[in-house]
Amino acid sequence: MDAEQLRENAHIMVDFIADYYKSIENFPVLSQVEPGYLRKLLPDSAPNQPESLQNVLDDVQAKILPGVTHWQSPNYFAYYPSNSSVAGFLGEMLSAGINMVGFSWITSPAATELEMIVLDWLGKLLKLPQDFLSTGQGGGVIQGTASEAVLVVLVAARDKVLRRLGKNALQKLVVYASDQTHSALQKACQIGGIHPENCKLLKTDSSTDYALSPDLLSKAISDDISLGLIPFFLCGTVGTTSSTAADPLLALGKITKSNGIWFHVDAAYAGSACICPEYRPYIDGVEEADSFNMNAHKWFLTNFDCSALWVKDRNALIQSLSTNPEFLKNKASQANDVVDYKDWQIPLGRRFRSLKLWMVLRLYGLENLQCYIRNHINLAKCFEGLVAADSRFEVVTPRIFSLVCFRLLPPDNSEDHGNSLNHDLLDAVNSTGKIFLSHTVLSGKYILRFAVGAPLTEERHVTAAWKVLQDETSALSRSL
Ligand SMILES: *Cc1c(COP(=O)(O)O)cnc(C)c1O
């Protein structure tokens, strides 16, 4: 790494990125390319001789950007947001600059210690119980994604039970969640050796706004116990990916506690909103949980990837993930030793990701972060009002955070309850390239999702998006 070369080239790159952000609204939000488009545009093999940065950037402009779906566009309303910010970007840059591999404390003490401090800070902003902070038996760790977070806690919970009951109990272990739970849980069960039939996704419907019913959970647990099975893990979600349903943590936590079940709370998207006192009640009951996860890279201005996981019993994690027999033999003495984050995650190596979260917390401050969340929720409210005022549409589930689930009402004689109609509308809207939305299915109905959360989105983008939806609806009904 030549420092002067870095200075010169990085300035060019920053200019390129700044220009990208300036012109981001000119691109179709959803990439319009066909599969395999890039192979036709690039040579078959890597160059023998170095090329200039300008040549590469020209290719980025001409060949790469057309194949990018612009997640940071203000007209991006699909899935959930994945925020970037100047603060997050600067943190990424610094992390790339230092470029250390911090698997154990000694490989970069600051990386481990900053991560512990920053997750304690964030835990306090979320008013997580003391037990989750690093000052007690628990602590926070940055995982890459919510999927990794649920996998590591599932494995910790599994091994805790197997240490007590013996390895043969594995085939009897049962996991519970609602049928709205992110597929990451199912993947964790597959990797974790849980029998596929023992990953029980309990049915939800509109009567609970798609939240998990505690009664249903109690019944499933007692049925399974009477069959000789061993319930050991519950994944509750606050802010489901499909419709932002919020499982009732307090009632669920009482059940898991009395049955000795590990309770994981997935608040990947909605966790960010809980820094605002008016949204914090959605995670009331988190004191009953064993682990809690939120994605700072979704709605917290921290560039991907940065998923914050807190556990109450860090030794449970380490006992599953450490390969050091000394630890397994003598965990009491190790408990007071330094943290080696390699024992809290799947890979050995890890990036200095806490820098970007630290930057975000310091360069914004709590009050600005709260305003940021509230602004998106107000924009979603505004969109909800527009939908409700148009008799051709309905809002499908009550909006809680910044996602609106809605659909075009079908004519009375519609054979598929308007599913193909809404599918066609979504296709038409996304093909314009002006906005990008995604969909979900609730109780067999095809539903459109409007998720506000891109950092650049303002009210004018929301009203323009609604206009696109209305225009495409009119065009669709004319063509019927
Ligand atoms: C987005 C999301 C996930 C998956 O997030 P990754 O970080 O990509 O693994 C899991 N759960 C919920 C509720 C989500 O919204």
The ligand as an SDF file (V2000), in Angstrom:
LIG
                    3D

 15 15  0  0  0  0  0  0  0  0999 V2000
  -33.9600   -9.0210    7.1350 C   0  0  0  0  0  0  0  0  0  0  0  0
  -34.3890   -9.9720    8.1910 C   0  0  0  0  0  0  0  0  0  0  0  0
  -33.6570  -11.1320    8.4720 C   0  0  0  0  0  0  0  0  0  0  0  0
  -32.4690  -11.5610    7.6710 C   0  0  0  0  0  0  0  0  0  0  0  0
  -31.4660  -10.6480    7.7310 O   0  0  0  0  0  0  0  0  0  0  0  0
  -29.9690  -11.0070    7.3000 P   0  0  0  0  0  0  0  0  0  0  0  0
  -29.1970  -10.0300    8.1380 O   0  0  0  0  0  0  0  0  0  0  0  0
  -29.8730  -10.7180    5.8520 O   0  0  0  0  0  0  0  0  0  0  0  0
  -29.6920  -12.4170    7.6380 O   0  0  0  0  0  0  0  0  0  0  0  0
  -34.0840  -11.9070    9.5150 C   0  0  0  0  0  0  0  0  0  0  0  0
  -35.1590  -11.5960   10.2410 N   0  0  0  0  0  0  0  0  0  0  0  0
  -35.9030  -10.5100    9.9880 C   0  0  0  0  0  0  0  0  0  0  0  0
  -37.1090  -10.2090   10.8300 C   0  0  0  0  0  0  0  0  0  0  0  0
  -35.5450   -9.6570    8.9490 C   0  0  0  0  0  0  0  0  0  0  0  0
  -36.2950   -8.5780    8.6860 O   0  0  0  0  0  0  0  0  0  0  0  0
  1  2  1  0
  2  3  1  0
  2 14  2  0
  3  4  1  0
  3 10  2  0
  4  5  1  0
  5  6  1  0
  6  7  2  0
  6  8  1  0
  6  9  1  0
 10 11  1  0
 11 12  2  0
 12 13  1  0
 12 14  1  0
 14 15  1  0
M  END
$$$$
